[in-house]
Amino acid sequence: MTLKYLIQKEFLQIRRNAFLPKLIIMFPIVIMCVMPWVMQMEVKNIVVDVVDNDRSTRSQQIVHSIEASDYFISGGQKATYRDALAEIEHGKADVVLVIPQNYGKDLEMGKMPQVLIAANAVNGTKGSMGSAYLSQIVTHSVPYASILSQPSILLLYNQHQNYKLYMIPALLAIVMMLMTGFLPTLNIVGEKEAGTIEQINVTPVSKWAFILSKLIPYWLIALFVITVCLLLAWLVYGITPVGPLWLVYVLAMLLALFFSSFGLIISNYSDTMQQAVFVMWFFVVCIMLLSGLFTPTRSMPQWAYLTTYVNPMHYFIDAIRTVFIRGGTLQHVWHQIVALFAIGVFMASWAAQSYKKNS
């Protein structure tokens, strides 16, 4: 019964807060309706300058293909390579394509003329992707070369290569991080600063009752927010989990167990809200960047890849994408579930031990 009244107190505090109810409603809407459009690795609007030294029908076909592409913005044709390179140095162009003399004539004779692609690699992703896109256009302009060079590709999952389908499951991790990590942490440290936590410390309330009263409301809020996110993914993008829906909730709650326990640990060792925010933010950024949320973990150095074995967000993202995109079942993600459960239980035990009721 004590736990019931403590949970009621937490909900009353949340309801009386002028900011939290708005955050709980607006955060999943912003995450699901805005972030999938901007958090994508697809590179577009690449400015291309062309130096056409051939001026043949074949070379103009390449120019028109660039102008018609959704990925490029034509920067116009330059007289010399030096003029085009100056555009790159001044930040007005991203890639330069130089078509050699006799390009069309060499093609007619069955030769393979070489074109020059020079990319601004200050932004490595934009430079490499832009060069790759431009190489495909040049290759496709040679009929027999495109036939020989094009492999047969069979897409088993995400056949339309929709990047939103790849990112939306991972965005659920960010939602869980805020709702079950930051909010309980700031709640407890806020009570420390206000001095109200001392009133609970002098009562016979057990440590576990106090901890659960702080975490359960945010777990329930997280369930609500996850439901809103799934509804928005269905209504806005037409994306639904291919695998079992209940498995999505299981994975989300296991991640919530970790983040809430981790936040409680930080609040136990923090005396001010500023201290808690900085410490929490430091660890959360490291956890996100090393989880595979934005980039594949296999592209990391070996020493960095080893951190994924103790990174719960890595297990969550791997499992949620398996369920969401590949239609994975419990049989396919059981080892991620075991890992999430083990890490969550360890952090919860640490949180309970580190809380000093009589401090």
N, C-alpha and C positions, 0 to 999 in steps of 0.2 A: 504493500500500500504506500510506503514511503516513496518508492520509485515512481509510482503513478503521480503523486503530487509534485515531485520534483520535475517530472516531464511537463506537467501542466504549467509550472512556473516558467520553464524555458520557452514554451510556446507563447505565453503571455508577454514575456520580454521581447520575443521576436515580433509579435503583433504590434506592440507599443513603440517599436523602433520605427522612425520615420523613413529610414533608408532600406532596411533589409527586405521587407515585402516587395518593394519595387525591384530590387536586385534579383530576387528569386524569380520574378515573372519575366523581367526584361533580359536577363543574362542568357537563358537558353534560346530566346527568340533571336537575339543578336548573333549568337554563336552559330546557329543553324541557318539563318537567312543571309548573313553577310560573309562569314568566314569561308564557306566552301567556294565562294566566287573569287576570293583573293588569295587563299592558301592553296596555290596550285603550282606545279613545276612546269606547266606548259608555257613556253616562251613565245610571245607575240609582239607585234609592232617593232620589228627589227628593221632599222633603216639601212637600205642597201644602195650603194653607189655603183654604177656600172661603167666600165671603160670598154667600149666596143670598138676594137681596132679592125674589125672585119666588115661590119655594116652589111652583112648578107641576110638573106631570108632566115637562115638557120639561127644566126645570132640574135635576130630580132624576135624569134620565137621564144628564146630564153628570157629576153627582156619583158615580153608581154606576159609570160608565165609568172615572173616575179611580181609584176604589177597586179595580176589577178589573184595572187595568193593571199590568204587571210593572215599569214604569219609575217609578211613583209610590208614595209612602206617604202616605196620607190623614192630614193633621194635624187633621182635624175641621172643623166649620163654625163660623165666628165670626159674632158679631152685627153687627159693623161693620168697615169697611175699616181704621179706626184700630187696632182690636184685632188684626187680622191683620198689619198693618204692624209692630206692636210685636213680634210673634212673629219676624218677619224680623230686626228690629234686635237681638234677643236670641239669634239663631242657632238658633232652634227650628223655623224654616220656611225654605224656599228660594223658593217661588213662591206668589203670592196670585192667586186667580181671583175676580173680582167679577161676579156675574150681576145685571143691572139688573132693576128692576121691569117687569112686563108683558112679560117675555122670551117666555114661551110664547104669550101672546096676539098679540104682534107677528108671531111665526112663522106662526101660523094665518092671519093677515091677509096673508101674503106679503111682509112687511117683513124687513129684515135688521138686527136689533138688534145693538148693539155691546156686547161684553163687555170687561172690563179684565183684563189679565194683567200683574202686577207681579212682577219677578224680582230676586232678590239677585244682582247681577253682580260681587260681590267675586271669586268664582270665575267668570270670564267664560265658560268652556266649559260649566259646569254651568248657569249662568243662561240662556245662549242656547239650548242644547240643550233644557233644560227648558221654556222658552217655546215652542219649535218643536213639541215633543211635545204640549204642552197645546193649542196652536192646532189641531193635527190632530184632537184629540178633540172640540174645540168645533165644528170644521168638519164632522166626520162626524156630529154630532148633528143637522145640518140636511140632510135628504135631497137636496133639489134643489141646494143649494149644494155639497155634496160631489161631486155628479155633474159640475157645471160646472167645479169647481176642480181635479179630479184629472186630471193628465196621464197619458198612456200611457207607461210606462217599460219598456224592454227591457234587461235585464241580460245583457251578453255574457259577462262573466267573473265568477267568484265569485257565482253566481246566488242563493245563500242568504245572501249578505252575511256570511259567517263571518269575523269579525275575526282569528281565529287563523290562517286561511289567509293573511291579509295580513301577519301579524307573524312567523310561524315562519321564512320565508326570510330576513327581516332579522336575526333573532336569530343566524343563522349568522355574521354579520359580527362580533357581539360575541364569539362563541366564538373566531373566528380572531384577533381582536384580542388576547385574553388569551394564547392558546396560542402564537402566533407573534410577538407583540409584547412583552408584559410579561415572559414567562418567560425568553427569551434575554437580554433587557436585564439583568434581575436576576442571571442566571447569570454574565454577564461581569463586572458590577460587583462581585458577590460574590467572584469570584476576585481582582479588584483589591484589595479590602479584605483578603482573606486572604493576599495576596502570592504565590499559586500561579501567577498568570499570568506572573510573571517567569521561571519555569522554562521556559515555552514560548517566551518572547521571546529566550532565549539559545540556542535550538535552530535548526537550519537549516530549520524548517518555514516555508513561504511564507505570505504574508498571505492569499491566496485559500484555501489549505488550512485555515488556522486559522478563517477566517470560515465556510467551508462546514461544517466540523466542528461549529461552534456552531449552525448554522441547520438543517442536514439532519435531525438528530434531532427537532426541534420541527416541522418540516414533516411528518415521518412520524406524529408524535403528532397533528398537526392532521388528517391524513387519517383516522386512527382515530376521532377525536372527531367529525368530520363524518359518518362512517358511523354512529356511535352516534346522533347527532342525527336523521339521516334515518330510522333504524329506529324511534326513539321517536316521531317524527312520524307514522309509519305505524301503529304499534301502539297508541298512546294516542289519536290524533285521527283516524286513517284518512286522513291527508293524504299524498299522494305527488306528486312533480313531474309536471306534465302534459307538459313538454318532455323532451329527452334527459337522462338521469341523468349521463352523462359530462360534459356541459356544466356541470353544477353543480360537479363536482370541478375542472374547468378554472378556473372563476371563483374558486373557493375558494383554489386554489393561487396564482393571480395576486395575490389579496389578501394571501395569506401572504407572498409575495415582498416586497410593499411594507412590511407591518408588521414583518417580521423585519429588513429593511434599515433601516427607520426606528428600530427599537429598538437596532440595532447602532450607528447614528450617535450616538444619545443616550448609549449606554454608552461610546463613544469619548471623548466630551466630559465625562463625569461621573467624579468621583473617589469618591463615596460612594453607597450604595444609596438613602439618603434623597433626595439630589439627583436621581438618576435617576428615582425614583418621582414626584416632584413635576413634573419637566419632562415626563415621559411622560404623566402624568395631565392636565396642562394642554392638551397638543396633542390628546390622544385625545378629551377632552370637546368641544373645538371641532370636531374632525372629525366626531364623532357628531351633534352638534346641527345642523350645517350640511349634513348628508348626505341628509336626507329620511327618516331612519329612523323618526322619530316624527311629523313634520309635513310636509306637501307643500312642496317647495322653491319652488314658484311663489308661495307666500304670503309669501315673504321680500321685504324691500326689494331693489331692483335691485343695490345695491352688495354685499349679502350673497349674492344669487343668483350673482353673478360668481365667487364662491369655489368653486362646485360644479364649475367647469371644471377645477380642479386638485385636486379632492377624490376620491381613489380609492374611498372608501367609498360615495360617491354613485353612481359608475359600477357598483359591485358590487351595491348594493341595487336599482338600476334594472334591471340585467340579471337578477339572480336572481329578482326578482318576475316579470319577463317570461317566464322559463323555467318557473318554478314554477306560476304562475297562468294565464298566457295560452298556455302551450305553445310558447313561442318557440324557434326553432332558431338555429344559427350565423348564418344570414342576418339574423336580427333583432337580434342582440347583438354583431355583429362590431366595431362602432365602440367599444363599451364594453370589449371584450377588447383592442383595440389601445391604448386609453387606459390601461387597467390595466397592460398590458405595458410601455408607454413609461415610465410613472411608476415602475414597479417596477425597471426596468433603470437609470433615472437614480438612484434611491435606492441601489441596490446598488453602483453605481460610486462614489457619494459615500461609502458605508460603507467600501469598500475603500481609497479614497484617504485617508480620515480616520483609519484605524487606523495607529497608530505602533507598529511592532513592537518597536522598540528603546527605547521610552519607559520 
